[in-house]
Amino acid sequence: KHVAAQWQVLNGLGITVYDTGTDTSHLTSLTVPAGKLNAGSNYSWKVRYQDNYGGWSNYSTATSLSIAALLAGDYNH
């Protein structure tokens, strides 16, 4: 049984910019908190899963992620 996940987001240099650690709330999707990613930048993410016996899977293959640059007028606050 899938009981936890660990998500990592890496910048273009392969440096981890966000790591959830053991996360029992976001098993199949994740929203990265504000301020962790920069507009106009490229990232990748990977995830691994923990079973109910405490064993961890290998990390998934990293998947690329691009953050679009904000255009004037696109940001409402």
Secondary structure, DSSP 8 states (H G I E B T S, - for coil): -EEEEEEEEEETTS-EEEE--SBSS-SS-----TTSS-TT-EEEEEEEEEETTS-B------EEEE-----TT----
